[in-house]
Amino acid sequence: MRSEETTVFLNGVESEAPVTRKVVERLSPSPVRVETELLMPLGAGFGASGAGALSSAYALNGAFGLGLFASGVGEAAHVAEVVCGTGLGDVIAQNTGGLVVRLSPGAPGLGIVDRIPVPPLKVDCLVRGPLSTEEVLSDPGTMREVNREGERALKELIKRPTLERFVSLSWEFAKRSGLARGWMEDAVEAVEAGGGMAGMVMLGDAIFALDGVEALAEFGVVVSARVSPGGAGLE
């Protein structure tokens, strides 16, 4: 809504929200009050900053009649994330929906993505704490390993793009890149022993699992969600 000065409220509490503010600066013709409801843990790898920025961009496009395509809305959120150092590929995946595979980097409309056909999956997650995406992205040594192992995993996934292969390569990538935390090995093994699949949430001190809620519950509080097949938009 229009306001005398731009403010951002997260779950009813005023927040700095730098990524969302960058979107407002880019798109809004006047100061606005942004109210965001976040249902997942912040800073745990669920793309919350990108989702907040993207939802705000859609709301601004509708409220002010900016006439942007979905790719243009996504580009504004993507640029804000890159400038703030909070993510590189979350927005294009959120804008697309489903089990997204990013084939080449870039903002919505520039980057190339495809999807592995899956139903609206239920995903269970265990969060131990946040990891700083900005710190990881700014560390040259870590990024070399991430890029090398990421390219290897992507090449393998493209050969056989299935849900099972996606999850196994995801966990393999987390270990080989050095991003995985020590406790995660036990959690993943427990999920697999129960017939499920699991991997590391990127980037967070957190595990995601399919058919693993009972196994994960032994390690802490489990949060459940569903994969949206349609991507972001206005309701």
N, CA and C of each residue as an Amber inpcrd file, in Angstrom:
protein
   705
   0.8420000  -1.1940000   0.0000000   0.0000000   0.0000000   0.0000000
   0.8810000   1.2500000   0.0000000   0.3190000   2.3600000  -0.5300000
   1.0710000   3.6160000  -0.5650000   1.3350000   4.1100000   0.8540000
   2.4710000   4.8100000   1.0220000   2.8570000   5.2900000   2.3430000
   3.6960000   6.5440000   2.1930000   3.9030000   7.2580000   3.3010000
   4.7450000   8.4440000   3.2570000   6.2140000   8.0740000   3.1100000
   6.5920000   6.9230000   3.6340000   7.9440000   6.4000000   3.4600000
   7.8820000   4.8810000   3.3400000   8.8660000   4.3170000   2.6580000
   8.8620000   2.8770000   2.4400000   9.2110000   2.1430000   3.7270000
   8.3560000   1.2160000   4.1120000   8.6040000   0.3470000   5.2600000
   8.2830000  -1.0820000   4.8580000   8.9990000  -2.0190000   5.4610000
   8.7790000  -3.4420000   5.1920000   8.5300000  -4.1390000   6.5200000
   7.4240000  -4.8680000   6.6000000   7.0860000  -5.6050000   7.8060000
   7.1270000  -7.0960000   7.4980000   7.8470000  -7.8410000   8.3340000
   7.9620000  -9.2880000   8.1980000   7.2450000  -9.9410000   9.3660000
   6.1780000 -10.6440000   9.0520000   5.3410000 -11.2630000  10.0940000
   4.9420000 -10.2510000  11.1600000   4.5780000  -9.0570000  10.7140000
   4.0750000  -8.0210000  11.5960000   5.1250000  -7.1740000  12.2810000
   6.4030000  -7.4710000  12.0620000   7.4870000  -6.7230000  12.7010000
   8.2840000  -5.9860000  11.6290000   8.5580000  -4.7010000  11.8510000
   9.3040000  -3.9300000  10.8630000  10.7030000  -4.5180000  10.6910000
  11.1320000  -4.6260000   9.4380000  12.3860000  -5.2910000   9.1200000
  13.1960000  -4.4650000   8.1290000  14.5120000  -4.6370000   8.1760000
  15.3700000  -3.9600000   7.1940000  15.0850000  -4.4800000   5.7840000
  14.9760000  -5.8060000   5.6480000  14.6170000  -6.4550000   4.3750000
  15.2900000  -5.7920000   3.1760000  16.6250000  -5.8130000   3.0920000
  17.3370000  -5.0850000   2.0340000  16.9750000  -5.5170000   0.6200000
  16.7010000  -6.8250000   0.4350000  16.3990000  -7.3000000  -0.9220000
  15.0500000  -6.7580000  -1.3870000  14.0560000  -6.8350000  -0.5260000
  12.7430000  -6.2960000  -0.8760000  12.8100000  -4.7910000  -1.1030000
  13.5960000  -4.0900000  -0.3020000  13.7420000  -2.6410000  -0.4750000
  14.3640000  -2.3030000  -1.8290000  15.3010000  -3.1370000  -2.2830000
  15.8990000  -2.9140000  -3.6080000  14.8420000  -3.0520000  -4.7030000
  13.9420000  -4.0010000  -4.5290000  12.8560000  -4.1700000  -5.5020000
  11.9520000  -2.9450000  -5.5130000  11.6220000  -2.4410000  -4.3290000
  10.7770000  -1.2480000  -4.2400000  11.4650000  -0.0660000  -4.9260000
  12.7600000   0.1110000  -4.6740000  13.5100000   1.2040000  -5.3030000
  13.4760000   1.0890000  -6.8230000  13.5170000  -0.1410000  -7.3170000
  13.5760000  -0.3670000  -8.7640000  12.2240000  -0.1920000  -9.4420000
  11.1610000  -0.6060000  -8.7650000   9.8660000  -0.6790000  -9.4330000
   8.8380000   0.3560000  -8.9930000   8.8590000   0.7420000  -7.7250000
   7.7520000   1.5500000  -7.2080000   7.9110000   3.0370000  -7.5370000
   6.8540000   3.6710000  -8.0540000   6.9150000   5.1010000  -8.3560000
   6.7540000   5.9750000  -7.1130000   6.4250000   5.3680000  -5.9720000
   6.2350000   6.1420000  -4.7490000   6.5270000   5.2540000  -3.5430000
   6.7340000   5.8300000  -2.3610000   6.9590000   5.0110000  -1.1570000
   5.7670000   4.0960000  -0.8910000   6.0510000   2.9140000  -0.3460000
   4.9970000   1.9460000  -0.0660000   5.2660000   1.2550000   1.2670000
   4.2240000   0.6760000   1.8150000   4.3270000  -0.2010000   2.9820000
   4.1660000  -1.6300000   2.4860000   5.1710000  -2.4550000   2.7360000
   5.1620000  -3.8510000   2.2990000   4.9650000  -4.7380000   3.5250000
   3.9990000  -5.6390000   3.4430000   3.7530000  -6.5820000   4.5340000
   3.9470000  -8.0010000   4.0050000   4.9350000  -8.7040000   4.5630000
   5.2750000 -10.0500000   4.1050000   5.0350000 -11.0570000   5.2190000
   4.4040000 -12.1780000   4.8660000   4.2130000 -13.2620000   5.8180000
   5.1500000 -14.4020000   5.4470000   6.0340000 -14.7520000   6.3580000
   7.0200000 -15.8090000   6.1230000   6.6780000 -17.0160000   6.9760000
   6.4860000 -18.1650000   6.3300000   6.0920000 -19.3780000   7.0450000
   7.2480000 -20.3460000   7.2550000   8.4110000 -20.0580000   6.6800000
   9.5710000 -20.9360000   6.8190000  10.6820000 -20.2100000   7.5740000
  11.6450000 -20.9400000   8.1440000  12.7540000 -20.3150000   8.8680000
  13.5800000 -19.4100000   7.9630000  13.9730000 -18.2670000   8.4840000
  14.7570000 -17.2970000   7.7160000  16.2340000 -17.6700000   7.7570000
  16.9030000 -17.5690000   6.6130000  18.3340000 -17.8060000   6.5510000
  18.7270000 -19.2650000   6.5710000  17.7860000 -20.1580000   6.3200000
  18.0660000 -21.5880000   6.3990000  18.1040000 -22.2610000   5.0310000
  18.1680000 -21.4890000   3.9610000  18.3150000 -22.0600000   2.6320000
  17.0330000 -22.2440000   1.8550000  15.9400000 -21.6740000   2.3420000
  14.6590000 -21.8440000   1.6620000  14.3590000 -20.7220000   0.6650000
  15.3180000 -19.8480000   0.4190000  15.1160000 -18.7850000  -0.5580000
  14.1460000 -17.7220000  -0.0980000  14.1130000 -17.4500000   1.2150000
  13.1230000 -16.5140000   1.7610000  13.3250000 -15.0970000   1.2370000
  14.5660000 -14.6620000   1.1200000  14.8030000 -13.2970000   0.6400000
  14.3470000 -13.1450000  -0.8030000  14.6370000 -14.1640000  -1.6250000
  14.1880000 -14.1180000  -3.0130000  12.6870000 -14.1820000  -3.1270000
  12.0550000 -15.0210000  -2.2940000  10.6000000 -15.1500000  -2.3260000
   9.9230000 -13.8580000  -1.8880000  10.4720000 -13.2240000  -0.8450000
   9.9150000 -11.9500000  -0.3930000  10.0450000 -10.8750000  -1.4530000
  11.2020000 -10.8410000  -2.1040000  11.4210000  -9.8600000  -3.1620000
  10.5140000 -10.1260000  -4.3590000  10.3660000 -11.4010000  -4.7130000
   9.5550000 -11.7580000  -5.8770000   8.0830000 -11.4700000  -5.6350000
   7.5860000 -11.8340000  -4.4580000   6.1820000 -11.5610000  -4.1540000
   5.9160000 -10.0650000  -4.1170000   6.8710000  -9.2940000  -3.6010000
   6.7170000  -7.8370000  -3.5770000   6.7160000  -7.2640000  -4.9900000
   7.5610000  -7.8250000  -5.8530000   7.6130000  -7.3500000  -7.2410000
   6.2890000  -7.6110000  -7.9550000   5.7030000  -8.7940000  -7.7170000
   4.3980000  -9.0890000  -8.3130000   3.3290000  -8.1320000  -7.7870000
   3.3650000  -7.8650000  -6.4830000   2.3720000  -6.9710000  -5.8900000
   2.5100000  -5.5490000  -6.4450000   3.7440000  -5.0730000  -6.5890000
   3.9730000  -3.7300000  -7.1240000   3.5430000  -3.6470000  -8.5900000
   3.8360000  -4.6880000  -9.3450000   3.4290000  -4.7010000 -10.7540000
   1.9160000  -4.5940000 -10.8810000   1.1990000  -5.3000000 -10.0030000
  -0.2550000  -5.2370000 -10.0430000  -0.8100000  -3.9400000  -9.5100000
  -0.2510000  -3.4600000  -8.3960000  -0.7840000  -2.2600000  -7.7460000
  -0.5990000  -1.0100000  -8.5940000   0.5220000  -0.9180000  -9.2890000
   0.8250000   0.2970000 -10.0530000   0.6370000   0.1190000 -11.5570000
   0.1360000  -1.0520000 -11.9670000  -0.0990000  -1.2660000 -13.3890000
   1.1580000  -1.1000000 -14.2260000   2.2630000  -1.7170000 -13.7750000
   3.5480000  -1.5310000 -14.4550000   3.6250000  -2.2530000 -15.7920000
   2.7590000  -3.2410000 -15.9960000   2.7100000  -3.9260000 -17.2860000
   3.9130000  -4.7980000 -17.5840000   4.4890000  -5.4200000 -16.5560000
   5.6450000  -6.2840000 -16.7660000   5.2230000  -7.7210000 -17.0410000
   5.9620000  -8.3990000 -17.9130000   5.8130000  -9.8380000 -18.0430000
   6.3130000 -10.4990000 -16.7640000   5.9850000 -11.7730000 -16.5790000
   6.4720000 -12.5000000 -15.4120000   7.9950000 -12.5020000 -15.3650000
   8.6340000 -12.5690000 -16.5220000  10.0980000 -12.5490000 -16.5530000
  10.6480000 -11.2020000 -16.0930000   9.9470000 -10.1270000 -16.4180000
  10.3720000  -8.8010000 -15.9790000  10.2180000  -8.6290000 -14.4800000
   9.1230000  -9.1550000 -13.9340000   8.9260000  -9.1320000 -12.4830000
  10.0450000  -9.9160000 -11.8050000  10.3310000 -11.1030000 -12.3480000
  11.3880000 -11.9310000 -11.7860000  12.7560000 -11.3010000 -11.8990000
  12.9960000 -10.6020000 -12.9950000  14.3030000  -9.9570000 -13.1770000
  14.5720000  -8.9240000 -12.0830000  13.5430000  -8.1520000 -11.7180000
  13.7120000  -7.1400000 -10.6730000  14.1020000  -7.7900000  -9.3550000
  13.4720000  -8.8960000  -9.0080000  13.7980000  -9.6010000  -7.7690000
  15.1740000 -10.2480000  -7.8490000  15.5070000 -10.8240000  -8.9940000
  16.8080000 -11.4640000  -9.1830000  17.9420000 -10.4550000  -9.0350000
  17.8270000  -9.3160000  -9.6760000  18.8630000  -8.2860000  -9.5920000
  19.0520000  -7.8240000  -8.1500000  17.9480000  -7.6650000  -7.4260000
  18.0280000  -7.2590000  -6.0210000  18.7960000  -8.2920000  -5.2000000
  18.5500000  -9.5630000  -5.4530000  19.2640000 -10.6250000  -4.7330000
  20.7600000 -10.5990000  -5.0400000  21.0980000 -10.4370000  -6.2940000
  22.5120000 -10.4200000  -6.6840000  23.2250000  -9.2290000  -6.0590000
  22.6030000  -8.0560000  -6.1080000  23.2030000  -6.8480000  -5.5430000
  23.4330000  -7.0090000  -4.0400000  22.4920000  -7.6410000  -3.3590000
  22.5900000  -7.8120000  -1.9050000  23.4060000  -9.0350000  -1.5010000
  23.7950000  -9.8670000  -2.4730000  24.6090000 -11.0360000  -2.1800000
  23.8920000 -12.1370000  -1.4370000  22.5750000 -12.2240000  -1.6130000
  21.7960000 -13.2160000  -0.8660000  21.4210000 -14.4410000  -1.6940000
  21.7150000 -14.4320000  -2.9800000  21.3730000 -15.5850000  -3.8080000
  21.6410000 -15.3110000  -5.2710000  21.7330000 -16.3910000  -6.0550000
  21.9930000 -16.2560000  -7.4830000  20.9400000 -16.9330000  -8.3510000
  20.3040000 -17.9680000  -7.8510000  19.3790000 -18.7110000  -8.7020000
  18.0260000 -18.9970000  -8.0960000  17.7690000 -18.5000000  -6.8880000
  16.4860000 -18.8050000  -6.2480000  15.3050000 -18.2660000  -7.0250000
  15.4120000 -17.0270000  -7.4930000  14.2520000 -16.3430000  -8.0680000
  13.7690000 -17.0210000  -9.3430000  14.6710000 -17.4030000 -10.2170000
  14.2290000 -18.0160000 -11.4730000  13.5350000 -19.3500000 -11.1990000
  13.9890000 -20.0750000 -10.1820000  13.3270000 -21.3230000  -9.8200000
  11.9560000 -21.0590000  -9.2110000  11.8730000 -20.0790000  -8.3240000
  10.5980000 -19.7340000  -7.7000000   9.6000000 -19.2270000  -8.7310000
  10.0730000 -18.5230000  -9.7210000   9.2000000 -17.9830000 -10.7610000
   8.6880000 -19.0870000 -11.6820000   9.4480000 -20.1730000 -11.7890000
   9.0940000 -21.2690000 -12.6920000   8.1910000 -22.2880000 -12.0120000
   8.5470000 -22.6920000 -10.7980000   7.7760000 -23.6950000 -10.0820000
   8.1530000 -25.1050000 -10.4680000   7.8090000 -26.0540000  -9.5980000
   8.1290000 -27.4440000  -9.8490000   9.5540000 -27.7770000  -9.4520000
  10.0360000 -28.9280000  -9.8990000  11.4070000 -29.3600000  -9.6280000
  12.2970000 -28.8080000 -10.7330000  12.8720000 -27.6430000 -10.4780000
  13.5660000 -26.8770000 -11.5110000  15.0280000 -27.2870000 -11.6250000
  15.4910000 -27.4100000 -12.8580000  16.9080000 -27.6110000 -13.1460000
  17.3850000 -26.3940000 -13.9240000  18.3670000 -25.6780000 -13.3780000
  18.8890000 -24.4840000 -14.0500000  20.0150000 -24.9020000 -14.9870000
  19.7900000 -24.7490000 -16.2810000  20.7390000 -25.2110000 -17.2890000
  21.7940000 -24.1650000 -17.6180000  21.4510000 -22.8940000 -17.4540000
  22.4420000 -21.8240000 -17.6080000  22.0410000 -20.6860000 -16.6870000
  23.0290000 -19.9410000 -16.1390000  22.7340000 -18.9130000 -15.1450000
  22.0790000 -17.6850000 -15.7580000  21.4620000 -16.8860000 -14.8760000
  20.8750000 -15.6290000 -15.3230000  19.5130000 -15.3800000 -14.7330000
  19.0630000 -14.1530000 -14.9140000  17.7490000 -13.7430000 -14.4170000
  16.6390000 -14.4050000 -15.2340000  15.4010000 -14.4160000 -14.7130000
  14.2650000 -14.8720000 -15.5100000  14.2160000 -14.1340000 -16.8460000
  14.0650000 -14.8890000 -17.9240000  14.0840000 -14.2930000 -19.2510000
  15.4370000 -14.4070000 -19.9180000  16.4910000 -14.6340000 -19.1190000
  17.8510000 -14.7820000 -19.6490000  18.4250000 -16.1580000 -19.3480000
  18.3260000 -16.5750000 -18.0870000  18.7690000 -17.9020000 -17.7270000
  17.8760000 -18.9610000 -18.3570000  18.4150000 -20.1620000 -18.5060000
  17.6620000 -21.2670000 -19.1170000  17.3730000 -22.3200000 -18.0480000
  16.1050000 -22.6890000 -17.9120000  15.7090000 -23.7090000 -16.9410000
  14.8330000 -24.7570000 -17.6150000  14.7710000 -25.9160000 -16.9860000
  13.8210000 -26.9560000 -17.3700000  13.3050000 -27.5650000 -16.0790000
  12.3360000 -28.4730000 -16.1880000  11.7590000 -29.0800000 -15.0000000
  11.7290000 -30.5850000 -15.1290000  11.9680000 -31.2580000 -14.0110000
  11.7790000 -32.7010000 -13.9440000  10.3140000 -32.9380000 -13.5770000
   9.5560000 -33.6330000 -14.4020000   8.1220000 -33.8170000 -14.1170000
   7.8930000 -34.6090000 -12.8280000   7.2650000 -33.9670000 -11.8760000
   6.9190000 -34.6230000 -10.6030000   5.5600000 -34.1100000 -10.1460000
   4.8570000 -34.8760000  -9.3130000   3.6010000 -34.3860000  -8.7250000
   3.9150000 -33.3430000  -7.6560000   2.9070000 -32.6980000  -7.0560000
   3.1410000 -31.7280000  -5.9740000   3.6970000 -32.4300000  -4.7300000
   4.9990000 -32.5770000  -4.6650000   5.6610000 -33.3700000  -3.6380000
   5.5600000 -32.7510000  -2.2500000   5.3800000 -33.5950000  -1.2510000
   5.5120000 -33.1820000   0.1420000   6.9720000 -33.3400000   0.5390000
   7.5540000 -32.2940000   1.0800000   8.9590000 -32.3000000   1.4770000
   9.0500000 -31.9920000   2.9630000   9.7760000 -32.8240000   3.6930000
   9.9910000 -32.6140000   5.1160000  11.3890000 -32.0510000   5.3400000
  11.5100000 -31.0980000   6.2490000  12.7880000 -30.4270000   6.4710000
  13.1160000 -30.3400000   7.9520000  14.3930000 -30.4840000   8.2680000
  14.8900000 -30.3050000   9.6190000  15.9220000 -29.1900000   9.5930000
  15.7130000 -28.1570000  10.3820000  16.5900000 -26.9840000  10.3900000
  17.3330000 -26.9010000  11.7130000  18.6620000 -26.8730000  11.6560000
  19.4730000 -26.6810000  12.8530000  19.8400000 -25.2020000  13.0240000
  19.9330000 -24.4720000  11.9140000  20.3010000 -23.0640000  12.0170000
  20.5940000 -22.4640000  10.6540000  20.8870000 -21.1720000  10.6210000
  21.1660000 -20.4990000   9.3430000  22.6130000 -20.6540000   8.8980000
  22.8440000 -20.4480000   7.6160000  24.1750000 -20.2770000   7.0540000
  24.1480000 -18.9890000   6.2500000  25.2460000 -18.2560000   6.2400000
  25.3010000 -16.9930000   5.5220000  25.5990000 -17.2370000   4.0520000
  24.5960000 -17.0480000   3.2000000  24.8070000 -17.1850000   1.7560000
  25.8500000 -16.1920000   1.2760000  25.8050000 -14.9790000   1.8140000
  26.7440000 -13.9330000   1.3940000  28.1850000 -14.3420000   1.6690000
  28.4380000 -14.9580000   2.8410000  29.7960000 -15.3890000   3.1750000
  30.2720000 -16.4860000   2.2360000  29.3960000 -17.4310000   1.9320000
  29.7720000 -18.5190000   1.0270000  30.0650000 -17.9920000  -0.3630000
  29.1840000 -17.1280000  -0.8650000  29.3560000 -16.6090000  -2.2230000
  30.5890000 -15.7300000  -2.3600000  31.0460000 -15.1430000  -1.2640000
  32.1960000 -14.2330000  -1.3210000  33.5150000 -14.9330000  -1.0140000
  33.4840000 -16.2390000  -0.7290000  34.7110000 -16.9910000  -0.4330000
  35.2100000 -17.6710000  -1.7100000  36.3480000 -17.2120000  -2.2750000
  36.8310000 -17.7510000  -3.5580000  37.0880000 -19.2580000  -3.5120000
  37.6980000 -19.7510000  -2.4220000  37.9990000 -21.1760000  -2.3310000
  36.7460000 -22.0240000  -2.3260000  35.7880000 -21.6310000  -1.5260000
  34.5260000 -22.3720000  -1.4660000  33.8150000 -22.3410000  -2.8020000
  33.7990000 -21.1900000  -3.4390000  33.1020000 -21.0590000  -4.7200000
  33.7500000 -21.8880000  -5.8180000  35.0700000 -22.0590000  -5.7630000
  35.7280000 -22.9290000  -6.7490000  35.2210000 -24.3590000  -6.6280000
  35.1260000 -24.8350000  -5.3740000  34.6330000 -26.1890000  -5.1570000
  33.1580000 -26.3040000  -5.5370000  32.3840000 -25.3040000  -5.1630000
  30.9530000 -25.3040000  -5.4810000  30.7400000 -25.3400000  -6.9880000
  31.4600000 -24.4870000  -7.7130000  31.2960000 -24.4420000  -9.1700000
  31.7420000 -25.7420000  -9.8340000  32.8680000 -26.2820000  -9.3820000
  33.3830000 -27.5200000  -9.9770000  32.4250000 -28.6850000  -9.7370000
  32.0230000 -28.8530000  -8.4770000  31.1380000 -29.9650000  -8.1560000
  29.7300000 -29.7490000  -8.6980000  29.3090000 -28.4870000  -8.7550000
  28.0020000 -28.1890000  -9.3240000  27.9270000 -28.5330000 -10.7990000
  28.9560000 -28.2060000 -11.5450000  28.9960000 -28.5370000 -12.9730000
  28.9970000 -30.0460000 -13.1790000  29.7570000 -30.7520000 -12.3550000
  29.8110000 -32.2060000 -12.4690000  28.4400000 -32.8250000 -12.1890000
  27.7970000 -32.3640000 -11.1000000  26.4910000 -32.9150000 -10.7330000
  25.4370000 -32.6080000 -11.7940000  25.4820000 -31.4000000 -12.3480000
  24.5040000 -31.0240000 -13.3730000  24.6530000 -31.8830000 -14.6250000
  25.8840000 -32.1390000 -15.0400000  26.1130000 -32.9880000 -16.2070000
  25.5500000 -34.3850000 -15.9880000  25.7390000 -34.9030000 -14.7800000
  25.2180000 -36.2330000 -14.4650000  23.6880000 -36.2380000 -14.4430000
  23.0960000 -35.1710000 -13.8880000  21.6340000 -35.1010000 -13.8110000
  21.0050000 -35.0130000 -15.1920000  21.6030000 -34.2550000 -16.0850000
  21.0690000 -34.0800000 -17.4360000  21.0250000 -35.4190000 -18.1780000
  21.9610000 -36.3060000 -17.8770000  21.9820000 -37.6150000 -18.5260000
  20.7250000 -38.4310000 -18.1800000  20.2480000 -38.2630000 -16.9510000
  19.0620000 -39.0230000 -16.5050000  18.3150000 -38.1840000 -15.4680000
  17.4710000 -37.2620000 -15.9240000  16.8120000 -36.3300000 -15.0020000
  15.5890000 -36.9380000 -14.3160000  15.8260000 -37.6470000 -13.2280000
  14.7440000 -38.2230000 -12.4390000  14.7910000 -37.6370000 -11.0290000
  13.6930000 -37.7740000 -10.3040000  13.6430000 -37.2820000  -8.9380000
  14.6860000 -37.9710000  -8.0670000  14.7930000 -39.2900000  -8.1930000
  15.7440000 -40.0430000  -7.3790000  17.1770000 -39.6100000  -7.6570000
  17.4870000 -39.4080000  -8.9120000  18.8440000 -38.9830000  -9.2910000
  19.1140000 -37.5660000  -8.7890000  18.1110000 -36.7240000  -8.8500000
  18.2490000 -35.3480000  -8.3650000  18.6380000 -35.3270000  -6.8830000
  17.9310000 -36.1060000  -6.0750000  18.1930000 -36.0920000  -4.6360000
  19.5690000 -36.6880000  -4.3320000  19.9110000 -37.7940000  -4.9710000
  21.2030000 -38.4320000  -4.6920000  22.3620000 -37.5380000  -5.1120000
  22.2400000 -36.8880000  -6.2530000  23.2990000 -35.9860000  -6.7150000
  23.3780000 -34.7380000  -5.8420000  22.2290000 -34.3070000  -5.3370000
  22.2070000 -33.1550000  -4.4390000  23.0360000 -33.4260000  -3.1880000
  22.8400000 -34.6060000  -2.5920000  23.5710000 -34.9580000  -1.3850000
  25.0510000 -35.1850000  -1.6850000  25.3270000 -35.8050000  -2.8180000
  26.7160000 -36.0140000  -3.2370000  27.4270000 -34.6790000  -3.4260000
  26.7330000 -33.7210000  -4.0330000  27.2920000 -32.3890000  -4.2350000
  27.6030000 -31.7190000  -2.8980000  26.6790000 -31.8220000  -1.9500000
  26.8710000 -31.1890000  -0.6440000  28.1240000 -31.7120000   0.0430000
  28.3610000 -33.0170000  -0.0650000  29.5350000 -33.6060000   0.5730000
  30.8240000 -33.2490000  -0.1730000  30.8290000 -33.3890000  -1.4780000
  32.0450000 -33.1760000  -2.2650000  32.4710000 -31.7130000  -2.2990000
  31.5050000 -30.8070000  -2.1930000  31.8290000 -29.3710000  -2.2190000
  32.2950000 -28.8610000  -0.8600000  32.1110000 -29.6530000   0.1940000
  32.5000000 -29.2310000   1.5290000  31.4450000 -28.4340000   2.2630000
  30.2400000 -28.3330000   1.7090000  29.1760000 -27.5460000   2.3290000
  28.4370000 -28.3190000   3.4230000  28.4210000 -29.6530000   3.3340000
  27.6580000 -30.4640000   4.2760000  28.2260000 -30.3530000   5.6900000
  27.3430000 -30.3100000   6.6780000  27.7270000 -30.2820000   8.0830000
  27.7940000 -31.7120000   8.6250000  28.6060000 -31.8980000   9.6770000
  28.8570000 -33.2320000  10.2070000  27.6100000 -34.0020000  10.6020000
  26.6390000 -33.3490000  11.2320000  25.4500000 -34.0500000  11.7240000
  24.5520000 -34.5540000  10.6010000  24.7110000 -33.9850000   9.4140000
  23.8150000 -34.3180000   8.3130000  23.9670000 -35.7560000   7.8430000
  25.1910000 -36.3020000   7.9440000  25.4310000 -37.6740000   7.4950000
  24.5260000 -38.6410000   8.2350000  24.4390000 -38.4900000   9.5570000
  23.5860000 -39.3840000  10.3510000  22.1160000 -39.2280000   9.9760000
  21.6900000 -37.9710000   9.7500000  20.2830000 -37.7240000   9.4150000
  19.9190000 -38.3310000   8.0600000  20.7880000 -38.1560000   7.0830000
  20.5250000 -38.7100000   5.7520000  20.5110000 -40.2350000   5.8010000
  21.4470000 -40.8210000   6.5250000  21.4900000 -42.2800000   6.6520000
  20.2180000 -42.8090000   7.3170000  19.7200000 -42.0890000   8.3110000
  18.4970000 -42.5130000   8.9920000  17.3050000 -42.4790000   8.0470000
  17.2170000 -41.4350000   7.2310000  16.1240000 -41.3220000   6.2590000
  16.2080000 -42.4590000   5.2420000  17.4150000 -42.7030000   4.7350000
  17.5920000 -43.7520000   3.7250000  17.3080000 -45.1380000   4.3050000
  17.6630000 -45.3360000   5.5710000  17.3930000 -46.6280000   6.2190000
  15.8950000 -46.8890000   6.3300000  15.1030000 -45.8190000   6.3800000
  13.6540000 -45.9480000   6.4470000  12.9840000 -45.9610000   5.0870000
  13.7860000 -45.9920000   4.0170000  13.2340000 -46.0670000   2.6650000
  13.0260000 -44.7320000   1.9850000  13.4760000 -43.6320000   2.6000000
  13.3220000 -42.3140000   1.9980000  14.5890000 -41.8150000   1.3350000
  14.5630000 -40.5600000   0.9250000  15.7100000 -39.9100000   0.2940000
  15.9050000 -38.5560000   0.9520000  17.1570000 -38.0860000   1.0120000
  17.4060000 -36.8130000   1.6740000  18.6460000 -36.1340000   1.1130000
  18.7270000 -34.8230000   1.3310000  19.8800000 -34.0390000   0.9130000
  19.9430000 -32.7640000   1.7310000  20.9050000 -31.9280000   1.4410000
  21.1150000 -30.6830000   2.1730000  20.3530000 -29.5430000   1.5230000
  19.7160000 -28.7280000   2.3510000  19.0670000 -27.5090000   1.8590000
  20.1590000 -26.4920000   1.5380000  20.0750000 -25.8680000   0.3770000
  21.0930000 -24.9050000  -0.0660000  20.5870000 -23.4680000   0.0290000
  21.1630000 -22.6410000   0.8300000  22.2450000 -22.8920000   1.7520000
  21.7470000 -22.7130000   3.1720000  21.7060000 -23.7970000   3.9110000
  21.2800000 -23.7000000   5.2870000  21.8000000 -24.8780000   6.0740000
  21.8540000 -24.7510000   7.3600000  22.2300000 -25.8590000   8.2240000
  20.9810000 -26.7140000   8.3890000  20.5710000 -27.3430000   7.2890000
  19.2610000 -27.9850000   7.2260000  19.2670000 -29.1400000   6.2260000
  18.3680000 -30.0810000   6.4580000  18.1980000 -31.2640000   5.6100000
  16.7720000 -31.2890000   5.0620000  16.6280000 -31.6700000   3.7780000
  15.2950000 -31.9220000   3.2330000  15.1690000 -33.4190000   2.9710000
  13.9560000 -33.9320000   3.0610000  13.7510000 -35.3600000   2.8650000
  12.4110000 -35.6400000   2.2110000  12.3710000 -36.7180000   1.4630000
  11.1430000 -37.2560000   0.8960000  10.8740000 -38.5840000   1.5980000
   9.6760000 -38.7430000   2.1520000   9.3160000 -39.9350000   2.9260000
  10.2790000 -40.1430000   4.0870000  10.5840000 -39.0540000   4.7820000
  11.5590000 -39.1730000   5.8580000  11.1640000 -38.4800000   7.1430000
   9.8860000 -38.1650000   7.3180000   9.4780000 -37.3630000   8.4640000
   9.7530000 -38.0740000   9.7890000   9.5130000 -39.3750000   9.8610000
   9.7300000 -40.0930000  11.1190000  11.2150000 -40.1570000  11.4620000
  12.0590000 -40.3940000  10.4640000  13.4980000 -40.4550000  10.7060000
  14.0420000 -39.0920000  11.1230000  13.5900000 -38.0340000  10.4610000
  14.0670000 -36.6900000  10.7850000  13.6260000 -36.2560000  12.1750000
  12.4670000 -36.7060000  12.6000000  11.9260000 -36.3010000  13.8990000
  12.8330000 -36.7190000  15.0490000  13.6920000 -37.7030000  14.8240000
  14.6370000 -38.1180000  15.8570000  15.7420000 -37.0840000  16.0650000
  15.9020000 -36.1760000  15.0980000  16.9950000 -35.2110000  15.1610000
  16.5250000 -33.7970000  15.5150000  15.2200000 -33.5650000  15.5220000
  14.7150000 -32.2360000  15.8620000  13.3130000 -32.0090000  15.3210000
  12.8950000 -30.7500000  15.3430000  11.5540000 -30.3810000  14.8910000
  11.5040000 -30.3770000  13.3590000  10.5110000 -31.0370000  12.7940000
  10.3750000 -31.1610000  11.3460000   9.3520000 -30.1530000  10.8230000
   9.7230000 -29.4720000   9.7300000   8.8290000 -28.5510000   9.0370000
   8.4700000 -29.1680000   7.6910000   7.1960000 -29.1760000   7.3370000
   6.7700000 -29.7900000   6.0840000   6.1840000 -28.7580000   5.1300000
   6.3790000 -28.9850000   3.8330000   5.8650000 -28.0910000   2.7960000
   5.6070000 -28.9090000   1.5360000   5.0310000 -28.2700000   0.5330000
   4.8110000 -28.9270000  -0.7500000   5.4510000 -28.1230000  -1.8650000
   5.9600000 -28.8260000  -2.8640000   6.5380000 -28.1720000  -4.0320000
   5.4100000 -27.6230000  -4.8840000   5.4580000 -26.3230000  -5.1690000
   4.4440000 -25.7000000  -6.0030000   4.7250000 -25.9830000  -7.4660000
   3.7720000 -26.5800000  -8.1900000   4.0240000 -26.8890000  -9.5960000
   3.9200000 -25.6870000 -10.5250000   3.3020000 -24.5940000 -10.0470000
   3.0350000 -23.4790000 -10.9480000   3.9050000 -22.2690000 -10.7930000
   4.7140000 -22.1800000  -9.7590000   5.5760000 -21.0200000  -9.5790000
   4.8430000 -19.8310000  -8.9780000   5.5460000 -18.7170000  -8.9160000
   5.0310000 -17.5140000  -8.2430000   3.9370000 -16.8430000  -9.0570000
   3.1490000 -16.0180000  -8.3550000   2.0970000 -15.2540000  -9.0170000
   1.2080000 -14.5800000  -7.9910000   0.1650000 -13.9410000  -8.4450000
  -0.7830000 -13.2620000  -7.5660000  -1.9880000 -14.1570000  -7.3220000
  -2.5140000 -14.1220000  -6.0940000  -3.7190000 -14.8760000  -5.7800000
  -4.9050000 -13.9180000  -5.6760000
